[in-house]
Amino acid sequence: MRTRVFRGWLQPATIGLALAAGTLTVHAQRGGAPAAAPQPAQTRVPIDITGYWVSVVSEDWRWRMLTPPKGDYSSVPLTAEGRRSALAWDWQKDIDAGNQCRSFGVGGVMRLPGRLHITWQDPNTLKIETDAGTQTRLLYFGNAPKMAAEKTWQGTSMAEVTFDDLIGQTGRGQAPNAGTRGSIKAVTTDMRAGYVRKNGVPYSEDAVITEYFDRHTKTSDGAEWLNVMTIVDDAKNFTTPFVTDSIFKKEADNSKWHPTPCETAAPSIAVAPGDAR
């Protein structure tokens, strides 16, 4: 879980500062100096996650590097409806219906092997491109964009800065928490239904997907690491929120950047539903 700083009750000195701030605001409204314009997100965000990053797959290898067989939904807290949907998955039907990008939607794309290219599209919009599936996500700081006519695989992501710490989240292959200077939190809605795993483990279009982006420096060799915690909250398909941590390592340039279309290999040997745990 993410711990939060407890603000507590306002002390007398704090109250005095608040009153003073209110007085200044009234003064400005009566013809005093106007309040300063808010700084753009590109200036305010305490960590720089721009650049090229490659995924480091050190866990869940069989679900991330391969297309597991239908019914292999081990460790996913599925509801009865979620299990029915996962067991009804048909790889070929997805392709025939033009839904081959379901595994590349916002709920699953960070778990796929591949690379990220992160840039600022404008001072208040962070752009995340994936070479896996050639997807583009936009993280909006501040005002929400105009709603799209149709839902998209990546949905609408509203972002903010948070200074919460990750406690006990470092797992196998992850960089230490030392060097964290804050996080970027993104909450995504209004997406098309997709898969959290390549073999049809579903999330619905009503899901709420929360992500935390944290950058770390591994002091032993100076490598830069990006940790992305993804929380898929979907009462239709999950009994509890489905949480994953995905790790990326900074690359020097774009020499290995290789965008590919949405492609999911045929599943491995199927198992009987009773064998899926």
C-alpha positions as CSV (number, residue, x, y, z in Angstrom):
1,M,0.0,0.0,0.0
2,R,1.1,3.6,-0.5
3,T,1.6,5.5,2.7
4,R,0.5,9.1,2.8
5,V,1.8,12.1,4.8
6,F,-0.6,13.0,7.6
7,R,-1.2,16.7,7.4
8,G,-2.7,17.1,10.9
9,W,-4.5,20.1,12.4
10,L,-3.5,23.6,11.4
11,Q,-1.2,25.2,14.0
12,P,-1.7,28.9,15.0
13,A,1.2,30.0,12.9
14,T,-0.2,28.2,9.9
15,I,-3.6,29.8,10.5
16,G,-1.9,33.2,10.5
17,L,-0.2,32.5,7.2
18,A,-3.5,31.4,5.7
19,L,-5.2,34.6,6.9
20,A,-2.3,36.6,5.4
21,A,-2.7,34.8,2.1
22,G,-6.4,35.6,2.1
23,T,-5.7,39.3,2.8
24,L,-3.3,39.3,-0.2
25,T,-5.9,37.7,-2.4
26,V,-8.5,40.3,-1.5
27,H,-5.9,43.1,-2.1
28,A,-5.3,41.7,-5.5
29,Q,-9.0,41.6,-6.2
30,R,-9.2,45.3,-5.2
31,G,-6.6,46.4,-7.7
32,G,-3.4,45.1,-6.2
33,A,-0.8,43.0,-8.1
34,P,-2.4,40.0,-9.9
35,A,-1.6,36.5,-8.7
36,A,1.2,34.7,-10.5
37,A,0.1,32.3,-13.2
38,P,0.4,28.7,-12.2
39,Q,3.6,27.0,-13.4
40,P,3.2,24.3,-16.1
41,A,3.4,20.7,-15.2
42,Q,6.7,20.3,-17.0
43,T,8.2,22.7,-14.5
44,R,6.5,21.4,-11.4
45,V,6.9,17.6,-11.9
46,P,9.8,16.6,-9.5
47,I,11.1,13.7,-11.6
48,D,12.2,13.5,-15.2
49,I,10.9,10.3,-16.8
50,T,11.4,11.4,-20.4
51,G,13.6,9.3,-22.7
52,Y,13.7,5.7,-23.9
53,W,13.1,2.9,-21.5
54,V,13.2,-0.9,-21.9
55,S,11.1,-3.3,-19.9
56,V,12.9,-5.7,-17.5
57,V,10.9,-8.9,-17.3
58,S,12.1,-10.6,-14.1
59,E,8.8,-12.0,-12.9
60,D,5.6,-13.4,-14.4
61,W,7.7,-14.5,-17.4
62,R,5.2,-17.1,-18.7
63,W,2.4,-14.5,-18.8
64,R,4.4,-11.7,-20.2
65,M,6.8,-13.2,-22.7
66,L,4.4,-15.9,-24.0
67,T,0.7,-16.1,-24.7
68,P,-0.4,-18.5,-22.0
69,P,-3.1,-21.1,-22.6
70,K,-6.7,-20.2,-22.1
71,G,-7.8,-20.6,-18.5
72,D,-4.4,-19.8,-17.0
73,Y,-5.4,-16.9,-14.8
74,S,-3.4,-17.9,-11.7
75,S,-2.9,-15.1,-9.2
76,V,-5.6,-12.8,-10.7
77,P,-8.5,-12.2,-8.3
78,L,-11.3,-12.8,-10.8
79,T,-15.0,-12.8,-10.1
80,A,-17.2,-15.5,-11.5
81,E,-18.0,-13.2,-14.4
82,G,-14.3,-12.6,-15.0
83,R,-13.6,-16.3,-15.0
84,R,-16.4,-17.0,-17.5
85,S,-15.0,-14.3,-19.8
86,A,-11.4,-15.6,-19.5
87,L,-12.5,-19.1,-20.3
88,A,-14.5,-17.9,-23.3
89,W,-11.5,-16.2,-24.9
90,D,-10.7,-17.1,-28.5
91,W,-7.5,-15.8,-29.9
92,Q,-8.6,-16.2,-33.5
93,K,-12.0,-14.6,-33.0
94,D,-10.2,-11.5,-31.6
95,I,-8.1,-11.3,-34.8
96,D,-11.1,-11.8,-37.1
97,A,-13.0,-9.1,-35.3
98,G,-10.2,-6.6,-35.4
99,N,-9.6,-6.7,-31.6
100,Q,-6.0,-7.8,-31.7
101,C,-5.1,-4.7,-29.7
102,R,-7.0,-5.8,-26.5
103,S,-3.8,-6.9,-24.9
104,F,-2.2,-3.5,-25.7
105,G,-4.8,-1.3,-23.9
106,V,-4.0,0.8,-20.9
107,G,-4.6,-2.1,-18.5
108,G,-2.1,-4.4,-19.9
109,V,0.4,-2.7,-22.2
110,M,2.9,-1.9,-19.4
111,R,3.3,-5.6,-18.7
112,L,4.3,-6.4,-22.3
113,P,8.0,-6.8,-23.2
114,G,9.1,-3.7,-25.2
115,R,10.1,-0.1,-24.9
116,L,8.7,3.2,-23.9
117,H,9.4,6.6,-25.4
118,I,8.3,9.4,-23.0
119,T,8.3,13.1,-24.0
120,W,6.4,16.3,-23.2
121,Q,3.8,16.9,-26.0
122,D,3.2,20.3,-24.5
123,P,4.0,21.9,-21.1
124,N,1.0,20.2,-19.4
125,T,0.7,16.9,-21.4
126,L,3.1,14.0,-21.0
127,K,3.2,11.6,-24.0
128,I,4.0,7.9,-23.5
129,E,4.6,5.8,-26.7
130,T,5.1,2.0,-26.7
131,D,6.8,0.2,-29.4
132,A,4.7,-2.9,-28.5
133,G,1.5,-2.3,-30.4
134,T,2.6,1.2,-31.5
135,Q,0.3,2.7,-28.8
136,T,0.3,6.4,-27.6
137,R,-0.9,7.5,-24.3
138,L,-1.4,11.1,-23.1
139,L,-1.2,12.1,-19.4
140,Y,-3.0,15.4,-18.9
141,F,-2.1,17.6,-16.0
142,G,-4.8,20.1,-15.2
143,N,-7.9,20.5,-17.4
144,A,-9.4,17.4,-18.9
145,P,-9.4,17.2,-22.6
146,K,-12.6,17.2,-24.7
147,M,-14.1,13.7,-24.6
148,A,-13.5,11.6,-27.7
149,A,-16.4,10.5,-29.8
150,E,-15.4,6.9,-29.3
151,K,-13.6,5.1,-26.5
152,T,-9.9,4.3,-27.2
153,W,-7.5,1.5,-26.1
154,Q,-5.6,4.0,-23.9
155,G,-8.6,5.9,-22.5
156,T,-8.3,9.3,-20.9
157,S,-5.5,9.8,-18.3
158,M,-5.5,12.6,-15.8
159,A,-2.2,13.1,-14.0
160,E,-1.0,14.9,-10.9
161,V,2.2,15.0,-8.7
162,T,2.3,13.0,-5.5
163,F,5.0,12.8,-2.9
164,D,3.8,9.5,-1.3
165,D,6.4,6.9,-0.7
166,L,6.3,3.3,-1.9
167,I,6.8,1.1,1.2
168,G,7.7,-2.6,0.7
169,Q,7.0,-2.6,-3.0
170,T,10.5,-3.4,-4.2
171,G,10.5,-6.9,-5.6
172,R,12.7,-9.2,-7.6
173,G,14.7,-7.3,-10.2
174,Q,13.6,-3.9,-9.0
175,A,15.9,-1.0,-8.2
176,P,16.0,0.2,-4.6
177,N,13.8,3.1,-3.6
178,A,16.7,5.4,-2.9
179,G,16.6,8.5,-4.9
180,T,12.9,8.8,-5.3
181,R,11.9,12.5,-5.5
182,G,8.2,12.2,-5.9
183,S,5.8,10.4,-8.2
184,I,3.5,11.0,-11.1
185,K,0.0,9.6,-10.5
186,A,-2.3,8.9,-13.4
187,V,-5.9,7.9,-13.2
188,T,-7.4,6.5,-16.5
189,T,-11.1,6.0,-17.4
190,D,-13.2,6.0,-20.6
191,M,-11.2,3.2,-22.2
192,R,-12.2,0.3,-24.4
193,A,-12.4,-3.1,-22.6
194,G,-9.2,-5.0,-22.8
195,Y,-7.0,-7.7,-21.2
196,V,-4.5,-7.6,-18.3
197,R,-2.9,-10.7,-19.8
198,K,-2.5,-11.8,-23.4
199,N,-4.8,-14.9,-22.9
200,G,-8.0,-12.9,-22.5
201,V,-8.0,-12.1,-18.7
202,P,-10.4,-9.2,-18.9
203,Y,-11.0,-5.7,-17.6
204,S,-14.1,-3.8,-18.6
205,E,-14.6,-0.3,-20.0
206,D,-16.0,0.7,-16.6
207,A,-12.6,0.0,-14.9
208,V,-10.6,2.7,-13.2
209,I,-6.9,2.3,-13.7
210,T,-4.5,4.1,-11.4
211,E,-0.8,4.2,-12.0
212,Y,2.2,5.6,-10.1
213,F,5.4,6.4,-12.0
214,D,8.6,6.5,-9.9
215,R,12.1,7.0,-11.1
216,H,15.1,5.6,-9.2
217,T,18.9,5.6,-9.5
218,K,20.8,2.5,-8.8
219,T,23.9,3.9,-7.1
220,S,26.2,0.9,-7.8
221,D,26.3,1.5,-11.6
222,G,24.4,4.7,-12.1
223,A,21.6,3.0,-14.1
224,E,18.3,4.8,-14.2
225,W,15.1,2.8,-13.4
226,L,11.4,3.5,-13.9
227,N,8.9,1.7,-11.8
228,V,5.2,1.7,-12.9
229,M,2.7,0.4,-10.4
230,T,-0.7,-0.3,-12.1
231,I,-3.9,-0.8,-10.1
232,V,-6.9,-2.1,-12.1
233,D,-10.1,-1.5,-10.1
234,D,-12.9,-3.3,-11.9
235,A,-15.7,-4.7,-9.8
236,K,-17.2,-6.6,-12.8
237,N,-14.1,-8.8,-13.3
238,F,-12.0,-8.6,-10.1
239,T,-12.9,-9.3,-6.5
240,T,-10.1,-6.9,-5.4
241,P,-8.0,-4.4,-7.4
242,F,-5.4,-6.2,-9.5
243,V,-2.0,-4.7,-8.8
244,T,1.3,-5.1,-10.8
245,D,4.7,-3.5,-10.7
246,S,6.5,-3.1,-14.0
247,I,10.2,-2.2,-14.2
248,F,12.0,-0.3,-17.0
249,K,15.7,0.6,-17.5
250,K,16.8,3.8,-19.1
251,E,18.5,3.5,-22.5
252,A,20.9,6.0,-24.0
253,D,19.2,6.6,-27.3
254,N,16.6,5.3,-29.8
255,S,18.9,2.8,-31.5
256,K,16.8,-0.2,-30.3
257,W,13.4,1.5,-30.7
258,H,11.3,-0.7,-33.0
259,P,7.5,0.0,-33.1
260,T,5.4,-3.1,-34.1
261,P,1.7,-3.5,-34.7
262,C,-0.6,-5.2,-32.2
263,E,0.4,-8.8,-32.5
264,T,-0.3,-11.7,-30.0
265,A,1.2,-15.1,-30.7
266,A,-1.0,-18.1,-30.7
267,P,-1.5,-19.5,-27.2
268,S,0.6,-22.4,-25.9
269,I,-0.9,-25.8,-25.2
270,A,-4.3,-25.4,-23.7
271,V,-5.2,-26.7,-20.3
272,A,-8.6,-27.9,-19.1
273,P,-10.6,-25.3,-17.1
274,G,-10.3,-27.5,-14.0
275,D,-6.5,-27.2,-14.2
276,A,-6.5,-23.4,-14.2
277,R,-5.6,-22.0,-10.8
